[in-house]
Amino acid sequence: MPQIVVENLRKSFHIAQRRPGIMGALASVVRRRHRTVHALDGVNFIIDRGELVGYIGPNGAGKSTTVKILSGILVPTAGRCEIEGRVPWRERVAHVRDIGVVFGQRTQLWWDLPVIESFELLRDIYRVPHTSYRRTREELVATLDLAPLLDVPVRQLSLGQRMRCDLAAALLHEPSILFLDEPTIGLDAASKLAVRAFIKQINTRRGVTVILTTHDMDDIEALCSRVMVIGNGSVLCDGTLADLRRQVTRERHLIVDLAEADGWRGEPGWGQLIEHASGRVRLAFDPDTLSPAELIAQVTATHAVRDLFVENPPIEQVVTRLYEGGA
Ligand SMILES: Nc1ncnc2c1ncn2[C@@H]1O[C@H](COP(=O)(O)OP(=O)(O)OP(=O)(O)O)[C@@H](O)[C@H]1O
């Protein structure tokens, strides 16, 4: 049975528009003009227990609105949304016991309290029995290396330390679903790797379903077997990263390091030259028109080559094209 069902979900916001100038402001008091923003315009997806799904899209596409509806904070204008058979905004108390939410830009911990006291408060709020709370807390403290941080007030933590504490806080009540909104934003390389490893671990070992919203494509490549791309309020693509690539382009790239920096003599039939600097050449070619083996044979027959390799276009490029197509 699917754990999350979203069908034809719509959410519109009516925004009061202010007219410019003092007269405009006075006129707005008497007669307000409104503008409607269709943040979600028919979103559909199903997520099974234990999936780790990336939810990506350009700014303003509707990601946060979806997550807010799924967490019961917002009520949609129309459509169906059920999680564990419950409607999130109608059965909020039961629903929040099943979910954990982490926002990279905000903390759910109490700013002036030591971390451990925030944990205790969350235990009270979620009414977690003492024995299971202690067991889960000890596991999380060990896995996320939190022991040295427990007595430190949250405002004194670095961003990376705070994120590790926020992840623990979201999991203390052992939810079966975790919503992560930009969990690696602003983190240094080592902290990013630690957070990613932890997300992977709670998904594979504990079977927690994870919905990850991010603009960091390295997060997606490292973690997600499935990616949903949203644009203009609807899902543009739902599948593996390979599906996403196939939907956007068949293009592949040949990268050639030349023995002589300015020795490039490309032929028009080899594809499009998209980079040529410091002896490195990057060609975008269509493997259906010219096979990689044939292209390599032609290039090496006519050039002195130090090194070469074939790769897919960077995922950022693929995603940007998908966003542009969707827009
Ligand atoms: N409370 C609100 N009132 C009015 N408009 C809103 C509100 N929340 C979101 N919107 C609008 O709905 C659209 C979708 O916003 P949303 O925050 O869901 O996008 P997003 O994909 O999360 O963007 P980002 O990547 O920038 O966080 C935008 O046009 C936004 O301005």
The ligand as an SDF file (V2000), in Angstrom:
LIG
                    3D

 31 33  0  0  0  0  0  0  0  0999 V2000
    1.9000   32.3500    1.7470 N   0  0  0  0  0  0  0  0  0  0  0  0
    1.9590   32.6970    0.4710 C   0  0  0  0  0  0  0  0  0  0  0  0
    1.2530   33.7440    0.0170 N   0  0  0  0  0  0  0  0  0  0  0  0
    1.2990   34.0890   -1.2730 C   0  0  0  0  0  0  0  0  0  0  0  0
    2.0210   33.4370   -2.2190 N   0  0  0  0  0  0  0  0  0  0  0  0
    2.7240   32.3930   -1.8270 C   0  0  0  0  0  0  0  0  0  0  0  0
    2.7560   31.9570   -0.4690 C   0  0  0  0  0  0  0  0  0  0  0  0
    3.5680   30.8690   -0.3810 N   0  0  0  0  0  0  0  0  0  0  0  0
    4.0310   30.6420   -1.6310 C   0  0  0  0  0  0  0  0  0  0  0  0
    3.5450   31.5470   -2.5040 N   0  0  0  0  0  0  0  0  0  0  0  0
    3.8050   31.6060   -3.9450 C   0  0  0  0  0  0  0  0  0  0  0  0
    3.5860   30.3080   -4.4850 O   0  0  0  0  0  0  0  0  0  0  0  0
    4.5800   29.9770   -5.4630 C   0  0  0  0  0  0  0  0  0  0  0  0
    5.2990   28.7180   -5.0390 C   0  0  0  0  0  0  0  0  0  0  0  0
    6.0900   29.0110   -3.8800 O   0  0  0  0  0  0  0  0  0  0  0  0
    6.9490   27.9190   -3.0900 P   0  0  0  0  0  0  0  0  0  0  0  0
    7.5150   28.5950   -1.8790 O   0  0  0  0  0  0  0  0  0  0  0  0
    6.1370   26.6930   -2.8870 O   0  0  0  0  0  0  0  0  0  0  0  0
    8.1090   27.6120   -4.1470 O   0  0  0  0  0  0  0  0  0  0  0  0
    9.4660   26.7770   -3.9560 P   0  0  0  0  0  0  0  0  0  0  0  0
    9.5180   25.8080   -5.0940 O   0  0  0  0  0  0  0  0  0  0  0  0
    9.5560   26.2150   -2.5900 O   0  0  0  0  0  0  0  0  0  0  0  0
   10.5770   27.9120   -4.1640 O   0  0  0  0  0  0  0  0  0  0  0  0
   12.0670   28.0730   -3.5310 P   0  0  0  0  0  0  0  0  0  0  0  0
   12.9560   27.0950   -4.2510 O   0  0  0  0  0  0  0  0  0  0  0  0
   12.4140   29.4940   -3.9020 O   0  0  0  0  0  0  0  0  0  0  0  0
   11.9870   27.8530   -2.0540 O   0  0  0  0  0  0  0  0  0  0  0  0
    5.4700   31.2210   -5.5840 C   0  0  0  0  0  0  0  0  0  0  0  0
    4.9950   31.9870   -6.6490 O   0  0  0  0  0  0  0  0  0  0  0  0
    5.2670   31.9350   -4.2590 C   0  0  0  0  0  0  0  0  0  0  0  0
    5.4480   33.3270   -4.4020 O   0  0  0  0  0  0  0  0  0  0  0  0
  1  2  1  0
  2  3  1  0
  2  7  2  0
  3  4  2  0
  4  5  1  0
  5  6  2  0
  6  7  1  0
  6 10  1  0
  7  8  1  0
  8  9  2  0
  9 10  1  0
 10 11  1  0
 11 12  1  0
 11 30  1  0
 12 13  1  0
 13 14  1  0
 13 28  1  0
 14 15  1  0
 15 16  1  0
 16 17  2  0
 16 18  1  0
 16 19  1  0
 19 20  1  0
 20 21  2  0
 20 22  1  0
 20 23  1  0
 23 24  1  0
 24 25  2  0
 24 26  1  0
 24 27  1  0
 28 29  1  0
 28 30  1  0
 30 31  1  0
M  END
$$$$
